[in-house]
Amino acid sequence: MKYKTLYGVIALSLCTFSVSNTYARIKLITLPVREHVEIQLENEHTTIIEEERVVPLRKGNNDIDFSWHNTTIRPETIVFRVLDDPRTDLKTNVLSVSYPPNESALTWKVSASQNGSARVRITYAITGLNRSYHYIARASHDETQMDMMQYIKINNQSGESFLNADMNTGSGKNIVLPMELNETQEYLQQKYNAVPIDKTYTVNASELGYRNRAEDKLNVLMHYYLHNDTQHNLGKQSLAPGKFRIYQQDKQGTSVFVGEDWGQYIATEDEAKLFIGQARDIVVKRIIERKKRQRINGNLYNIDALVKYEIENFKDKPVKLIIEESLPFLRNEVFPSRHRISREGAPYDSIIEWQVGDDTSFTGKPLKKQTSSEKIAYQITLPARNDQAKVVKLVKKLNINFKNEW
């Protein structure tokens, strides 16, 4: 099969006379084909190529000419090395490098102690050789674990072909894959079996909105939580960002499409959540039950806000519900006239001093990873409806005291 390769040539100049640049570039012979190519894809922003060739050298100085016409090689990254071979007495030394004017080429001057062949390694960065990831995930029927397959797609728009290239993607295993010019290849990179997952339901009036604003009913979003650690059969390497297509096994053992989401980069020992839709069988009503202002001095106030959540679970199994409250959103609900600028130049909406009040009925501490200076989150377990299909309504209250409000 014919294929395109980087065009490189070598000029051999005898020690007995000097050869001009013009003469050297006319008398060039073709470099031998690559004997090995490795493509380093583990870096998200830079693709590194390492190629090895066996080059015939003659005793004295040799001019090795390297060209990259119509390719996307970054010339400032090209590195040339002669590899030591203990089986031969040939000694080499790279003397200099020069760049012919107005050409996509360079010339290395290499001295050789005797006639012979040397293995050389040429390393460079290249653009247009892009890779992306996507995932196919299949959750079990009870949604406690999933099998997850990671695929990598490589698209070659570099202007160069690489036959039988050794691809290194940073996953711990390499794959030999031919990459023709303008070709796209896709293969299974990793498979993770029986990965434990947590299914959660989340409400947030500010970020996720209302299902029915007139009835104070919030949207309830469902997520699968992935934990990239050894306890969850992951954690050997980070997970690259990519689209997740998520399926769930039904009672008959077939897979039903649930949804898709874009998964962010997940470092080891970190976690991420995948959106899988809205729940219609969990109802959460959010009501501002109390809002009071207490004057401290002049136009300085403390504000007392009490939010009530009425929660019903129509499922026949218990579920975890995360209730998030955006504190700037809540503050503006109970005291909506604040649109002035502070003396420091920042909007007052971004300057909040608050504490949890005594009338809060959530047990335990707020969720550490979801709670910040502008958000508070609690997780509760909703009981399943009983055998008589009776639903228990839970009522939870969040009391927030905003301090030193102008």
N, C-alpha and C positions, 0 to 999 in steps of 0.2 A: 504494500500500500504506500503510495506517495504521501509525504507529509512535509509540512513546513517546519524548518528549524532555524534557530538563531544562526545567522550567517557569520562564521568566523574564519579567519585565515591566518596562516603563519608564514612569515618570510624568514628565510635562513640566510644570514650574511656571513661570509667567510672572514676569518681574522686577517687574511692577507691583503684585503683592500676594503675601502669604504664604499658604502652603497647609499645613494641619495634617497630621500623620502619618496620621490616620484618613482624611481626605479624599483624600490622595495615594494610599493603598492601595486606595481604592474606585475612583478614576478611572484605574487602571492599564490599559495596553494591552499585548497580547502582544508579547514580543520576537521579532524575526525569527528564522527558523530558522538553524541553523548553516550556514555556507558552507564550513567546513573543520574537520576534527577529526583530531588526531594523538594516538595512544596510545603512550606511551613504556613499553615492556615490558622494556628492557634491565636495569633494576634488579630483582634477585631479590625484594626485600622491599617495594618501593613502586611502584605504577602511577601514572603522571602523565598527565593528560588536558590537552591544549591545544585549545581551540575558538575559532573566529573567527566573528564575526557583524558585519553592517553595521547600525548603529543610527541612526535619525533623531534629530537633536538640534535644539533651538530655541535661539536666541540667549538667553543668560542661564544660569541654573542649572537643571539637569535631574536628577531623581532616578531612578536606574536600579536596579530592584529585581530581585534574583536569589534564586530559591527552589530547594530540593533535597529536597522531600518524598519519602519512601519510596525514597530512594537512599542509597548508602553513601559519599557525599562526606565527606571530612574537612574540616569548615568552617574549621579553623585554618590550612589550607594554601591557601585561595582567594586568588588574586592577579588583579587587574584592571588592564589597560593599554589605553590608546588608541594605536593605531598611527599614526605620521606618514604623511601622504599628500602627496607633493610636487605633486600635480595640483590641490590645492585650497588656498585661503587660510584654511580653517577652523582655528582654534586652540582647543585644549581643555586643561583642567586638572582633575585629580581633587582635589576639595576635602576630602572626608571620607568615612568609612564608618560606618554605624550598623547595629545589630542590633535589629529589632523583638522585643519580649519574647515568649517562649513560642512562637516560630515558627522553622522551619528556613529562614531567609531572612536576607538582608542588603540594605542599600541604599547605593549609591554616589552621592554628589553630585558632578556633573561640570558645569563651566562651559564654555560654547561662545561663541566670538567672533561667530558668525553662524549663521543657519539652515543646516543641511546634514546630510550623513550621514557618520558616522565608523566606521571599522573598529576593533573592539575585540577583544582577546584575553583570554580567561578561562582561567586555569591552576589546576588543583587536583589533589590526590591522591585516589585512590578505592580502596576495598577491594572484594573480591568479584570482581574481574576477574583471574582467575588463569591462569597459563600453566605448562605442563610440557613436557618433551621426551622423545622416545624415538628409538631408532636401529634401523635394519635394516642389518646388515652381512653381506656375502657374501665369504667367503675363497676364494681360488683353490684349485685342486686340490692344488698343492704347498705351500699355506699360507705363501707368502712375501709375499702382499699381499692387500688386500681393498678392495672398493667399499663405501662407507659413506654411508647416507642419514640425514639428521637431520630429524625431523618435530617441529613444534611444535603443541601443542593448547592452545586458549584457551577457557576456560569463563567465561561471563558471568553472574554472580550479583550484579551491582552494583545492580540495580534500575533500570538505565538502558539504553536502546538506542543504538547508534552505527551509523548507516548510512554506508557507504562510508568507513569510518575508515582512516586511513593508519597502519598498524602499524609501529612501529620496535622491533625486537627486539635491536638491537646487533650484528647480523650483517653490517652494511655494505649491506644492501638492505632497502627497505621494500616492503610489500605492501598493496594496498587490499582490505579485507575487511569486509563487513557483519556486525555483531554484534548480533543481536536479543537481547532480554531472555531469560534462562534458556536460552541457546543455546550449543552447543559447536561450535567450528570447528577443523579440523585441516588442515594443509597442509605440503608439503615445504619445509623451510627452506633446507637446503644439501645438496649432493651432492659427495662426495669420491671421486675415482676413483683406482684403483691406489695405495692407501696401503700402503707397505711395513710389514710387521709381523714381529715375532719371536715364534716359538712356543717356550715354555719348559715344563719339567717341574720341579716343586718338591716337596721333602720337608721336613717339619719335625715331629719327634716330638711336641713340645709343642702346637703350634697345629693341625696337620693330622692327627695321630694315626696309628694303626696299621691296616693292612688285616688283618693276622693277628698278634696280640700274642704268641701262643704260639711262632710261628716268627720273631719279630722283624722282620716285613715291614711296611714303612711304606706309608701311602697316598701315591700319586704324583699330584699335581694338575697339570692342564694349563692354561696361560694363553696368551692372545695379548697381547703388549705393544704399546701404541699410543704413539707419540712425536709430541707436538704441536709439530712444528717444520717449517721449510721443506724440510729434507732428506727428510722423509717425506710431502711433498705436503700438509702441514697448516701450522699455525703462524700463520695470518692473524688468528685470534681464539681465545679460550678456548673450550673445549667444555663446554656446560652439563651438569649431572648428569642422568641418565635411564637407563631400561632399554634394554639392548642385546639384540636377538634376532639370533642369529648362525647363519648358514648356511655350508655349504661346497660348492663345486662338485665333483661327482664326475667320473669318467672320461667319462661320456656327456654332460657339460655341464649336467646338471640340478642343482638346489640341494637339499641335504639338511640338515635342521635339526640343528644341533650342540648348542645350548643357549642359555641366556640368563643375563645377569648385570646387576647394577646398576652403571652406570658413575658414578664420582665426578666432581666438577668437575676439569677438566684445564686448567691455565693454559698459556699459550704457553711453549714451551721446557721443558715438563714432560712426564711420561709416566704411564701408568696401565696396569693389567693387567686383563684380562677372563677370568673363569673359564669354561672350556668342558668340564669333566668330569674324570673320573679315568682314568688310563692303566692298562691291565691287562697291557700287553706290555713294561713296564719294571718290574723287580723290584729293590728296595733293602732290604737287611737291615742293621739297626743293632744293634751289639753293644757293650756296655761291656767293653772288653778289659782295662783296668787302672784300678784306683783305689787310691791310696796316700796315707796321711797322714804328714806329717813334723812332729814337735813342734818348735816354735820356742822357746817359753817358757811354762811353766805350761799353761794351756788354749788357748794360741795355736798354730795349725797352719797349714801349707801343705798343699794337696791337689793331687795329680797325677791327672788323669783322661785316659784314652785311649779314644776312640770309634772303632770300626772300621765302615766301610760296605762291604758287598759288593754290587756293582751289575752287573746284567745287562740288556742291551738286545736284545729279541727283534724289533725292527723291522728292515726292510731298508734303513734310511737312518740316518745319524748324527743325534743329537739333543742339545740342550743341557739339562743337568740342574743345578738350583740346590739345593744342600744347605744348609739353614739349621739352626742349633743355638741353642736358647734356653739361655742360660747359667744363669739361676736354676733352670730345670728340670733341667739337667745337674748342677748343684751339689747339688740336693736328692736326685737319684738316687744320687750317690756318697757323700753325707753327709746322710742323711735326718732327723737328729734336731734340726735347727735351727728352732725356732719361738719363740725368745725375742725380746724387744724391746730395741733399743739404748738407750743413754743419751739419745739425741736423740729417742726416741719412735717411730722408724720401724722397721718389721719388718726383721729381719736379711736376709730374702729379697730385699729391694730394695737391699741394700748389697753390692756385689761389686767385688772387685779381682782382676783376672785378666790373664794374658798367654798368647800362643800358645807352646806348648812345642816343643822341638827335634824331637820324633818326628812332627810333622805332615807328611803327604806330599802335601798339595795344593800345586800350583805356582802361582806368582803371588800377588797380594795379594787379600785378601777384597773382596767386592763393596761398594763405598763406600755406595751408597744403601740396601742391606739390612743393613748392619752398624752396630751402635750399642753403647752401654755394656752392653746386656743381650742382644745377639744378634750372631752372626757367621755369614756366608754366603760360600760359594764356588760358582763355576760351573765345570763340567767338560763336555767334549764326549764323548759315548758313541759308540764306533764302531758301525757297522751290523754285523749278522751277515753272515758271508761267504757265498759261493756255495753252500757245502755246508750252509747253514743252521746253522752252528756259531756259538754265542754265546760271546763273550769276556767272562769275569768280571773286572771291575775291582775293585781293593781300594784304598780311600783311608782315611787315618787322620787324626783330629783330636786333637791333644794340647793340653789346656788346663790351665794351672797357676793354681789359685785361691790367693790370697795372704791371709795374716793372718785366717784363719778361727777363730772362737771355738767 
